[in-house]
Each structure stands twice: as structure tokens, then as C-alpha cells.
């Protein structure tokens, strides 16, 4: 990250800008940094100005306690100002939930797009699963058990136990533990894990909700519901894609929405 700006509470935010055209700020999801969405930024660069940044508590950005969703909305406001005051927002997974929260709270983005925000309304036992995860995550982080917190998140995503244990022995595990405290931030952004209909109904900008055609039906239906609840919502489904969407597939769809 070659640029820095400061949020309202003094938190330093690291970001970088690539490309030319309408500006879009890319918001990563849980256990991710700006580097995670950098390949998508590269794919957008021929039609858009793509901004990637490290959310607070991860990568090269700072962190200031106590955490609140409002602080991350202020982070986006600071980035918006830093890149000229006019931009769209795109968020993936829980980063998409942050994008929707931000525009619902009045952040002056010109439009917004999200990919598979994991609202659990359409997952059997989803509310109970989210409540159990929150309780266990809070305890693991309070006890300083960062590795256990990462494991809880990986299980929540459906990763097989064998793969989790293999990941724990890999060189990338230390980096995952380093950002583990930010799991609580994403959990706070997601609230009770259910789609906040009243809040989303207040969004006044166009919203594109995208899902992968090979993702679980509950996740696709959650994305459809976002497009239904938001007054100016549109739904797109990408054939053959999963939650780990390929930038070469998502990029043209996102660029089309941002430049229409």
C-alpha cells in the first residue's frame, strides 16, 4: 500500500489506487486484507479507478479501540474524501454487509455492489448457528486463543476438518492468527446474521447484488433478497462461480454496473 489517510478517530488507513475511470472502493471480507481484492482491482483497472485498502485491525492499517461499525463507516468516508469525494463501493461477503450498512447510514457513495453477503435467513438453523458462533468467538478472543478463533471461522465457512488442521500446520497460519481479532469486527458488522430489511429499505442508491451459480442455494437466495429489499436493487448470478469468485468473471459484470 503506497498511500495513507487518517480516519476521524485518528486511525491510519493504508490504501492504493489503480486504473482510470469511475472510482470504486473495494471492501474485503473477514480474514482478508486489501491484497485479497487486489486481483479484482487489476481486472477493473482498464475501465475503473479501483481503490483497495486494509480495513482497520489488519494489514498496514492501524486500529483504535473500542470498535464500532460507525468507525468503519468513518473509514470509508475518509477514503471517499481522499480519492476525490465521488466513488462507488463494492464489498465481498461480510465486507458487503459493511458496504450496505454504510450507504444505509447515508455515506454519499454514488452506487454500491455486493457479492454474497452471508445473511443466514435462508439457511436452516441459520440464526442459531450465528448465535453459537458469536458466543464461541467472543470467548476464544477474550481468552487469547487466536488459533481457535480462526478455526471457528473456517468451520463456519464449511471448510472440512481435515483442511482446517492442514491449514493450521501451514506457513500462512501465523498471518491468519494476526488478523483473528478482526473476526469480531466482521461479526459485529453482520449483527445477528440476518438481513436487516428495515435498514436496507432506506438505501437510496442503486445496488447490485451478485451471487455465484455454484454457491449454496441459501446464499444465492440471500443475495436475491438484498436486491428485492433495496429500492433500486438488481440481482446477477454468475454461472459456475462459488463464494471464491474469479476476478475475470466478476470484473466485467462489476465494471458494467459501475460505468452504465
C-alpha positions, 0 to 999 in steps of 0.5 A: 500500500503506497498511500495513507489517510487518517480516519476521524478517530485518528486511525491510519488507513493504508490504501492504493489506487489503480486504473482510470475511470469511475472510482470504486472502493473495494471492501474485503471480507473477514480474514482478508486484507486489501491484497485479497481484492487486489486481483479484482482491482487489476481486472477493473483497472482498464475501465475503473479507478479501483481503490483497495485498502486494509480495513482497520485491525489488519494489514498496514492499517492501524486500529483504535479501540473500542470498535464500532461499525460507525468507525468503519463507516468513518473509514470509508468516508475518509477514503471517499474524501481522499480519492476525490469525494465521488466513488462507488463501493463494492464489498465481498461477503461480510465486507458487503454487509459493511458496504450496505450498512454504510450507504444505509447510514447515508455515506454519499457513495454514488452506487454500491455492489455486493457479492454474497453477503452471508445473511443466514435467513435462508439457511436452516438453523441459520440464526442459531448457528450465528448465535453459537458462533458469536458466543464461541468467538467472543470467548476464544478472543477474550481468552487469547486463543487466536488459533481457535478463533480462526478455526471457528471461522473456517468451520463456519465457512464449511471448510472440512476438518481435515483442511482446517488442521492442514491449514493450521500446520501451514506457513500462512497460519501465523498471518491468519492468527494476526488478523483473528481479532478482526473476526469480531469486527466482521461479526459485529458488522453482520449483527445477528446474521440476518438481513436487516430489511428495515435498514436496507429499505432506506438505501437510496442508491442503486445496488447490485447484488451478485451471487455465484451459480455454484454457491449454496442455494441459501446464499444465492437466495440471500443475495436475491433478497438484498436486491428485492429489499433495496429500492433500486436493487438488481440481482446477477448470478454468475454461472459456475462461480462459488463464494471464491469468485474469479476476478475475470468473471466478476470484473466485467459484470462489476465494471458494467454496473459501475460505468452504465 
